[in-house]
Amino acid sequence: MSPDVNLLKSALGEEKADIGFLNGILFNPFTCEWLKLDFYVKDGIIVGLADNEESGSGLGNTGEDENKSGAGSGSAEDKGADNSESGYSAEKYIDLKGMRVIPGLIDSHVHIESSLLTPFEYGRLVIPHGTTAVIADPHEIANVAGIEGINFMIHDSEKTPLALYYMAPGCVPATPMDKAGAELDYEALKELSASKSIIGLGEMMNFPGVIFGDAEVQKKLGIFDIIDGHSPQLSGKELNAYISQGIESDHECTRKEEALEKLRKGMYIYLREGSTEKNLAELAGIVNCHNSHRCSLCTDDRHADMLYNDGHIDDCIRKAISAGILPETAIKMATLSPAERFGLKDRGALSPGRRADFCTLADSEEFRVQDTYIAGVKFSGSQREEKVSFNSVFNAGILTEDDLNISGRGNARIIGINSGQIITDLIVEEIDSSTIPDIDRDIIKAVVCNRYRAAGCGVGLINGLRIREGAVCASISHDSHNIVAAGASDADIVRAVNLVRDSSGGMAAVCGDESFILPLDIGGIMSSGSYTEVIEGLKKLEEITEKTGSVKDPLYHIHNVR
């Protein structure tokens, strides 16, 4: 928010605003109250608010006919020209007819790549749900393609009215042990910090490096003023040390006690509700009217089908209310709280000098968004003018059944999947390799194949997927995005992996004679297709994975197998 002399005369009522929005019931996140107000917009900025208790109901312009001027007694044009009630007038009016109006919703932490969509398509999908801004960490594409991948995201973001603020990925690769497609060192992050699209340092996943004073980590932390954290289950002295280095937030809390400790020690807490990270209900109890300015909502990783079927931050608000958070508090957590955390002074509220980004509610009880406005203009959809493309390295070798051989007998370390969570368990059980897969005990093989060079694959054991036949495979695996697969037989695993390899990236499922792959031609983690095409592909994958007998969304659970 910066001074603009061109707004002054409209703000003083001396010149007409561009648009007057009448008869709305506006949510004020500063005071958490609903007010009957008209508001006036000039150049996409709110310049005036006026009590609408006296506003007439017989307006010529309505939300359904917003581009026509009113005429005759009691019309919007007459009211504006008269200028006697509110002191404001406008070139045109939109009658909100008593609808509830809230500021545009903000996602405080998201990896857009996890939607499987480009930023443009992501915007098309989430804007109708009331989202007008997101804080995005392009950590996934950065692991695949470094600065080139980040620049692709920034460039594609320019084509959508959704405001995308990027955090520079602070840990690429995620750990020194990882072998990703790129590395972002201090010099690379320093280069990124010069971009107007970058507003801070993304989640600092290398918390051991922070705590033990790693020199490279220290240099990275010194570049940015705004720093997001990533410290699952960190507590006590180690958490104190982590916070002492300027790290201000966490979105990885899975227990109320963990979130409360971090909140008390000065961290911002983002309550997360993604496709496989469902923590909102557990954490809702920490939020109250005294600390909601330090709490916000995020999706982290939410896939296109969930965005389409359930929603985005609007869905998080509904879940927050269901979990006991007051509606007004939940809305504040999705608007003003993230805006203030990230210094977005022109967003987060419907007040003078801020952008006219807002949404109307069709059903305030169920919190259903009717329309979304960006800079005072109703979003009615957008179409890509040209096909997008992005080439990245995909040099995985051909997999054979011989590559999957394991031998021996004894105690084995097994990855335990937790449905609805990204945290896995370490399970130790006695295993005879000749009995694997052990369908009755739900122990099957999982493999990770290097996608950046033909360097073989790692073979392990996994529990919790409940796959009884067939296999699943994806070129999405956090955080280096190598090829990961799991299945009930070596032959099925090989079949699924080679489907993904031959497509240079994608998500695949096989069962019996059936197979399907959703190609991910943007870095092996996103599709260049429309969100409707991606959702249709996900439906086809689900049809096959259901036949394998697996848990819901097994492809998303194997993303966290390393």
N, C-alpha and C positions, 0 to 999 in steps of 0.2 A: 504494500500500500504506500503510495507516494503522492506528494502534492500534485494536483492537476487543476490549473486555473480555469480550464475550459468547463469544469464541472460547477464552478462557484455560482454562476447566475441561475442555473437550474436548481441547485441546492437551496438558494435563497428564494426560489419561486419567481424570479424575474424573467426567466426564459422557460419555454416548454421543455419538459423532458421528452425522451423518445417514446417511452411506454409508461403508462400508469397501470399498475396491477391493483384492482379494487376488490374489496369485500373478502379479503383473506383472513384466516386466523393463523397468525405467524408464531412460530416457536422462537423464543428468545433464550439462547443457551447461556447467556450471561447470568440470567436470573431464574432460568428453568421455569418459565411461565409462558402461557399462551395468550396472545394479545390480538384483538381485532384491529387490524391496520391495513391501510392502503400503502403501497410503496411505489416509488418512482425511479426509473432507470434511465441513465444517460450514458451513451458509449459503453454499455455493458456493465456500468457501475451504479450501485444504489446511491441516489443523491438525496432522497427524502422519504420520511415516514410520516404518516398522518393517521390519526384516529379515524376509524371508519364506522363508528356507531351511527353517524348521520348519513352514511352513504346510501344513495337510492338503489332500488332493486330493479328498476326498469331500464337497464342500460342497453344501448344498441349493440355494443360489442361484447361478446362472450368468448369463453375459451374455445368454443367450437367454431367461432367466426371472427377470429382475432385480427384479421387483416383488413376488415371493413370499418369505415368510420360510422359512428352513430349519427342519427339525425332526428330532429324534432324534440319536443319537450321531454325532459328527463333522460336524454341520451347521454352517453359518455362524453361526446364532443361538447355538448352544452355544459355539462358539469365542469369539464376542464377549462372551457373558455370563460366561464363565470368566475372561477378562481376564488369563490367567496367562502367556501367551507374549509378546504384543506390548505389553501394558499398555494397549491400546486396545480399544474396543468400539463398535458402531454399531447403528443401528436396522435397517439392512438391509445386505446384502453383495452384491457382484458379483464373481464369479470370473473373472479375466482369463485363466486357464488357460495361463499362460506366454507370453502375447502380449507383443510389444514395445510400449512406450508412450512417446510423445514429447510434449513440450509443443505446444500449439496453434501452428499456423504463422502467420507474420506477413508480409504483403507490405509492403515498406518504401516503395514509391512506386507509386501506380496512379491512373489516371484512370478511374473507374468508368464514366463516360459512354461510353468507347471499347468497352465490352462491348455497347453498344446497349441496356442494361438499366437499370431503376431500381435504387436501392440494395437495396430489398426483394428483387427477383428476383435480383440479383447474389448476395445472401446465400444464397438457396435453392440457387444453382448451385455456389458455392465451398465452403460449409461441409462438404459430404460429402467434399471433397478434403482435409480437415484444417485448413483455414484458419479461424481464430477471430478474427483482427483484421487490419485493413488501415490503412495511412496513405494517405489519399485526398486528391488535389488536384483540387477541382472547377473547374479552369481552363476546361474546355470549356463547361459551362453558364454560367459566369460571363461568358464572352465573348459569349454569346447574351443573357443576361438579368440580369447583375449580381448584386447582393445577393439579389434575389428568387429567382433561380435557385439560389444557394447555400442559401438557407433551405429551398427545396423539397427539396434533397438531404438536409439535416440532418433535416428532418421525416420524410422517408420512411425514413431510417436508424433511426429510433426503433421501427420496426415489425419489425425483424429482430434475431435474437440475435447476429448478427455485430457485433463491435465496430468501429465506423468512427470513426477519428480524422482530423479534417480539417485540412489546411494552407490558410491563406488565400492565394488566388491573387495572386501578387505582380506580375504583368505582364498587365494587362487594359486595353487590347489588348496583344498580345505585343510590338509595336514601335510607336513613334509614327506610323509610316507606315500602320499597319493602321487600318481603319475597322470596328470591331466593333459589336455591339448594345448594348454598355455600356462604361463605364470605371470602374475601381476606383482612385481616387486615395488619397492619404494618409488623408483623413478617413474614407473608406469602409473602409479596412483597420483603422483605429483602432476603428471601430464593430464590425467583425467580431472583433477581438481580445478583446472582452468576452464572447464566447460560450464556454461551457464545452466546446463541441464543436470549437473551433479550438485547436490546440496549437502552431502555428508559422507561419512564412511559407513559402509554396510556392516552387517552383523559380524562382530569379531569372534569367529568360531574358535580360533586358536587360543583358548583361555589358558592352557598351560604356558604358551609363549608369553602371554601377558603377565602371568603370575611370577614366572621365573626371569622376567626382564630381558627377553630375547631382543637383541639390538635392532633387527629388522622390523619386528613388531612395534617397538618403541618409536621408530622413525615414522612408520605408517600412522600411528596414533597422533603424531604431532602435526599432521597435515590439515586435519579437519577440526572444526569446532563442534559439529554434531556427529556423535558416534553411537551407532546401535550395537547392542550386545547380543550374545548367544552363549548362555551359561547354564545349560540344563543341570539341575541338581547341585549346583555350586552353592556352598553355604559357609558360614563361619568366617574364619580368618582368610581363607582363599577367596571368598566373595568380597570381603573387605578390600583385599589387595586388588582384585579385578576392578572394582568400582573406583578405587583410588587413582586409576590411570585415565580417568575421564570418560569411562564408558557409562552410558546413561540409561539404557533400557534393556528389557528382556522380553522375548515372546515365546520362550521355551518352557515356561512353567507348566507343570502338569498336576501339581498339588497345591492346595490352598495355603499350606504352611510355607511352602517355598516362595510363592508369590508375595505373601505378606511380609516375609523377611526382607525380600528385595525392595518392596514398596517402602518399608520402614527405613531402609538404608538409603533411600533417595532415588531409586530407579523408577523410570516410567515402566508401566506394565501394559503390554498389549495382550489382551485376551483373545486367544486364537481359536478359530473354528474353520478348519480346512477339510479336504477330502478324507485324509487319514489322520489328521491331528485335531481331535475334538476335545478341547480343553475348557470351553466356555462355561459349561454347567458346573464343573468342579471349582472354577475360580470365581464364579459370580459372587460368592459370599464375602469376598474381600472388599467389594465396592460399596461405598456409601457417599452421601452428599458432601462429605468433607474431603474425600480423596479422589473423586471422579475426574478432577482436572489432571490427575497423574495416570489415569487409566484410559485406554482406547481399545478399539476393536480392530482385528486384522484377520486375514484369511491365509496368509503365508503361501500355501499350495492348495488351490482349489481348481478342479478340472472343469473343462467346458460343459460337460453334461450336468454337473452339479450346479454350475452357475446358471445354466438354462432352466433346470428343473426346480431348484430351491431358491436361487437368488445369490446376491453378493453380500454387501454390508447390510442391506435391508434384512436378509435372512439372519445375520448375526444379531441385529436388533431384536428381531422376533424371539430368537433363542435366549437372548439376555433377559428379556421381559418374562419369558416362561420360567427362567431360572430364579426369578425374584427381584431383579433389578428394576427400579422404577422406570416407566417409559421415558420420562423427561431426562433422567440420568443416562439411560441407554443412548438416547439421541445425542446428548451432549458428548458422549464418548465416541460418537461417530462423526462429529462435526468440529466443535470448538476445541476439544481436548487434543486431537492430533494436529489441528492447525497451529495451536500455540506451541505444542512440543517441537514442531519443525519450523517455527518462525514464519508460517504462511499468514501474514497479517492481513491479506486481502481475502481470506477465506474463513470458513467456519461459522459465520453468523450472517444474518440479514440485517446489516446496519450500514449507516452512511460511510461511503468510501470503500466498501467491499464489493467484490464481484457479485453480480446477480445470478449466482449459481444456486439453484434450489430445486426442490421437487414438491409436487402436490400429492396428497394421499387420497386414494380412492376409498379406502377403508381404514380409518384411524384406529379402530379396535384391533384389526388384524395386521395393521401396518403394511398395507399394500400400496405401492407407488402407482400413481395415475400417469403423471407426466414429469419429465425432467427438463429443466431450462438451464442453458449454459449462456452466460452473459446476456440473460434476458430473452433468449431465443429458444423456443421449444424444440427439443431434439426429435426429429422425425426419421432418423436413420441416415445412413451414408453408404456409399458404394465405392469400392476400390477402382480407381481408374486404370491401373496397370498391374499386371501380375508381379508379385514380389519373388525374389530368389536370393539365395545365399549359399555359397559353397563352403564346405568345411571338410576337414580330414576324416576319411573313413577307410581305414586300411586293415580291417580285421581279416584274419586268415580263415580258411574254410575249416569248420569243425567236423570231426569224425567221432564215432563212438569210442574208438581207442583212446581219445583224449580225455574221456570221462572215467577211465578205470580207477578204482580205489581198491586197496587190499588191506587185510589185517583184521584183528579182533582186539577189542579193549574199550576203554573209556574214550568217548568222542565228544568234542565240543560242538554243540548244535545251536544254530540261530533260532530263537523262539519268537514267532510273530505274535503281536498283540493287536487284535482287530480294533480299528478305530484309533490307534496310536502309532506314532513313529518310533517310539522307544522299543527296542527288542530285548529279549532275555537271553542270557547265557544258560544253556541247558547242558548238563553232562550226564550221559547215559552210556551203558555198555552196548557196543555195537559189533555185529559180525557183518563185515562188508558183503558177504555172499547173500545176505538177506535184504540188502538195500535195492530197491525201495521197500520200506516196511510200511505198507499202507495202513495196517491195523494200528500201528503206533503213530501214524501220520508223520513219518520221517522219510523225506525224499531228498534227492540231490538238488543242489543249487550250483550254478556256475557263473563265473564272471570272466568275460573274454575281453582282452584289450582291443579297443576299437581304433586306436591311433597307430598301432604297429602290429604286425603279425607276430605276437609274442606269446602265443598259447593262452591257456585259461587256468583259472583256479577252480577247484571243485570242493564243495563243502556240503554240509547237511543242514536241512531246514525243517522246522516243525511249526505247524499252525496254519498252513495254507489249505490243508485238507484236499489236495488234488489226488483223485483216485485213478484218473487216466488222463492222457494228454499232457500238454505243457504250455507254459506261457513264457514270453520273452519280450524284452524292451531294450532300446538303446538309451533309456533314461535310468540312471542309477546315481543317486547322490553320493559324492558330489562331482566326480570326474566324468560321469556319463559314459562309462564303458557298457558293453552288452551284458545284460544279466538275464538269467533264465532259471526256471525250476520246472520239474516235471516228474511224472510217474514212471518214465522209462528213458533210457539213454537215447533210443531211436527218436522219441518224440522231442526230447530236448534238442538234439541235433537238427531235426527238421525245423523247429521254431527258430533256433539261432540263425540258421542259414537263410531263412526267410527274411529276417531282419538285416543280415549282412548283405544279401543280394539287392535289397532296396536302399542300401546306404542309410539305414536308420528307420525305426518305426516301432510299433507295438504289435505283437503277433500272438495268436492262440491257435493251438491244434488239438483236435480230439477225434480219434478214429479217422474217417476219411475227410473230415472237414478241417479247413484251415482258413485263416483270414489275417491280413496285415493292414494296419493303418499306417501308411507311409508318413514319415516325419522328415520332410526334405529340407527343413531349415535347421541345419546343425545337428540333425538326428534327434531333436527334442521338440520341434514345433512344426506345424503344417502351414504351407502357403495357401491352403484352401480356406473356404469360408467356415464360420463356426457351425453352420448347419451341416456342412460336409463332415466336419470332425465329429460332431455329435452322432451323426448317422454311422460313422465308422466305429465309434465307441459302442453303439448299440449292437452292431454285428459282433464285435469282440465279446460283449457280455453274453450274447446268445451261445457262443461256443464255450466260454469259461463256465457258464452254468452247467453245461454237460460234463465238465471235468469233475464236478462235485465240490469245487473249491469254495472258500469263503467269498463273500462279496468283494469285488474289485481286487482280485489277486495281483493284477498287473501293477496296481498302485502300491501294494505292500512290498513287492520285490524291488521297487525303486530304492528302498532303503537297505538293500543287501549289498555289502561291499566285499 
